[in-house]
Amino acid sequence: MTEQNIISAPKPVQGTPEASGELTDLLGLMARLRADCPWDQKQSNHSLIPYAIEEAYELGEAVQADDDEDIKSELGDVLLQVVFHCQLYAEQGRFDISDVISTLQQKLIRRHPHVFEAENLVDEAAVKVRWDEIKAEEHQAAAARGKPRRRLDAIKAGSALMQAQEVQKQAAKLGFDWPGIEGAFDKLDEEINELKAEVRDKSKSAAKYNISKANIRDIEKELGDCFFGLVNVARKLNLDAEAAALTCVHKFKSRFAYIETQLEQVDKSVEDSDLTEMDRLWEAAKQYER
């Protein structure tokens, strides 16, 4: 590696920083957090993945609500994920935010020949077709550099449930699928039993399923297999797994709001209640829905 290619992480800002609005100051602030904040010090690129996904969803909700303050806040949270990842990769000597920005600029220029070159694309549909053609050319170039392109590589957008359902659909088109729903149910039962066995393994968990950190990854994998199996059942029923999960989330939030409302009517809060009372109100919420 030549000297000019050596990557160094940004230097931490000293003292109490100001909210200047400058990218360089933000990078220095991030470096300071990595140096002095115990939580930030413990993070890795892998541990940050759930936060990046969460922030993207929260940004979508803020845009839908059309509240400027929320939108600014959520855009900032998304930017934080970019800056945080770049800080970590710079610390590893791999690349920094300048490399990320340059890569983006190159991609945008390359994928807009109708703007920067002589190509004449008359409408949005033509732009989309050309965009996909350029992406395909990029994939071919990557393959030529020794990075093989596999059938399911392009599926990486959306939530885990959305990706799971899409990879299953694509695999099914290639004949890798059960002929009916019974195979999917059998596989789901198998995965649930494997999860139970993993959690109940005395060598991997303490009393009352207090899972040890050393073995959490094994249990996490089994849990993921259960989710994947359930998505398979949804696909076989021609249902959208993501929509089904969101329906459940909205239902839970609605019922819990009912519990809070009922408790407020007798001058109580959730903190003042207990599981027995809340469970009774939960059942009442189900009746109320009907």
N, C-alpha and C positions, 0 to 999 in steps of 0.2 A: 504493500500500500504506500503510495507516495504521500508526502507531507500534506499536499493541498487537499487530499481526499480523506484525511483524518477527521472523524466526526467528534466534536466535543459538545457536551450538554451546556445549555445556557447557565450563566452565573447567577446565583441567588441575589435578589435585591436586598439591600441592607436597610435597616431601620424600618419604619412604618411606611409602606408604599401608599401612593395616591392612585385613585382611579382615573388615570390619564386618558384612557381610550386608545393607547398605543400598543401594537402587537408586541414590540420588544419589551415593554414594561410588563405585559401579561406573562411572557415567557420567563422573565426574571422572578415574577411572583410565584409561578408554578415551581420553579427551581427552589425557591425558598421554602415552599410547602413540603417539597420532597426532602429538604434538609432538616426541617424542624418539626413537622407534624407527624406524630406516631402513626396515624391512620394512613396518611399519604405514603409514608415510608414502606408500609407493608404491602402496598398494591403492586400488582403485576399487570401485564397486558391481558392476560387471561382473566384475572379477577375483575377487570374493568368491563368485560364484555356485557354482562347483564345491565350495567348502568348506561352503556351506549344505546342499547335497545330501548330501555325504559325512557331515556331522554328523547329519543326520536318519536315515540308514541305521545309523550307529553307535549312535544312541540306540535304534533298534529292536532291534538285537542285544543291547544291554545289558538292555533290558526282558525279552527272551526268556530271557537268562541269569539274571535275577532277582537280581543282585548289587547291593546298595544303594550301595556305593562307586562302582561303574561307572556306575550310573544317575545318581547325583548329578553325577558328572564329565561325562557325556554331555549331561545336561540343561543344565549350565553352558555347554558348548560350543555348544549350540543357542542359548542366551540370548546368548552372545557375538556370534553372527551378527546377531541382532536389534539389539543395542546398537551394533555396528560399523556396520551399514547406517544406523541412525538418526544416528550421529555424522557420517557422510559427507553425508547429506542435509541435516542441520542446517548443516554447513559451507557447503553450496550455497545456504542460505537458503530451502529448500523446505518442510521440516517437521521436527519433532523427535519424540522418543519419546512426549511427552505427546499429540501428535496421533495417533500410532499406537494408543496405549492408548484414547484417546477413541473412535476409529473402531471399534475392537474392541468396546468397551462398547456403543456404539450398535447394532452389528450383532447382538450377542448378545441385547440387549433386544428388538430388532425381530423376530428370528427365534424368539423364545420367547413368543408371545402366550398360550400355554396356561399359562405360569408367571406372567406379569406382567399379563395381561388376563383377560377373562371366558371365553375360549375353553376348551372342555373336550375334550381329546384323550385317548382312553381307553387307548391302548397305543402301543408304540414305532413300529409301522407307521404309525399315524395321524400321529405326530409327524414321521416322515420325509416323508410326503406333504405335510404343511403346510410343512415346511422347504423342499422343492423348489418349492412354489407361491410362497413368499416370495422365494426366489432369482430365480424367473422375473419376479416383479414388480419386483425391483431391476434386473434386466437391461432391462426395458421402460423404467424410469425413466431409466436411463443412456442408452438410445437416444433418449429424448425430449430429453435434454440435449445431443444431438449426437454421442454416442458409438455408432456403428453396431455392431450385434451380428451377427457373421458365423457361418457354419455350424460352424466348427471352433474357435471361441473358447473353448468350455467345456472343451476338452481341454488341460489344463495340469498334471495330477497324475501322479506317477510318474516313473520314470527316463526318459531320452531314448529308450531303446528301446521302452518301454511307450507313450510318447506317439506315437512314430513309427508303431507298429503300429495304434494307435487312430485316428489321423488318416487312415491309409490305408484302414482298414475303413470309416470314415464316408464318405470320398470314393468308395469303391467302391460303396457303397449308392446314391450319386447318379449312378452310371454312369461315374465317372472312374477307369477301371481297364483293364488288359489282359484280354483274354478268357481267356488261359491263362498258364502259368508261363514260357513261352519269352520273352515280352515282358519279364518281370521279369529273367530271366537276361541278355538282351541289354542291358538298361539297366544292370545291375550291371557287365557287361564294359566298357560305355562309360565308366562312372564310374571304374572302376579304371584304365583307360587314360588318362583325363584327369588322375587323381592322379599317375600315373607321369610324365606329360609335365610337370606343374607342378613336381614335385620335381627333375626332370632339367634343367629350364630353367636354362641357365648364368647367365642374368641374375637368377635368383631363388635360387640356392643355390651354395654353394662346393663344393670337392672333398669326396668321400665323403658327399654329401647333408647337409653342415653348413648347415642352412637359416638364411638371414639373417632377422633379426627384422623387417625392413621388409616381408618378403613372407610371413610366417608365416600371416597371415590368409587369403591366397589359397589356400594349401595346406590350411589347416584347413577351409575351405569344401569343397574337393574331397574331403577325408577324410570329412566329414560326409555328403556325397552318397553315398559308398561304403557307409557304415553304413546309410543310408536305403534304398539299393538292396538290401542284404542282408536288411533287415527285410522288404522286399517279397517276397523269395523265401521267407522263413519263413512269411509270411502265406499265400502261395499254396499252401504245403505243409501248411497248418493247424497250424503249429507256433508256440509262443510264443517270440518272439525273446529276451525277458528270461530265460526259463527255460533256453534253449539257451546263452546267454552265461554264466549262473551255473553251469551244468553244466561248461562249459569252465574257469571259474575254479577250481571245486572240484577238477577233475581236475588242473589245473596245480599247485595247492597240495599235493595228495596225492603227485604224482610228485616234487615238489621235496623234500617231507618224506622220501620214500624215499631220495633222494640223500643228504640229511643223515644219515639213520640208517645207511646203508651206510658213509659216511665216518667216522662216529663209531666204528664197529666196528673200524676200523684206526687209531684215535687221530688222525683228521684232521678238519679243519673245512672248510667251503666255501671260506673264505679261503685255505686251504692247497692247494686243488685248482686245476685249470685246466679250460678249456672242453672239452678232449678227454676228460678223465676224467669230468666231469659229464655230457657227452653220452652216453658209454657207459652210465653209470648210469641216465640218462633212458630209454634204450632198454630197459634191464633192468627199469625200473619198468613200462614198457608191457607187457612180457612177464609180469611179476608180476600185473598187472591181469587178464590173460587166464587 
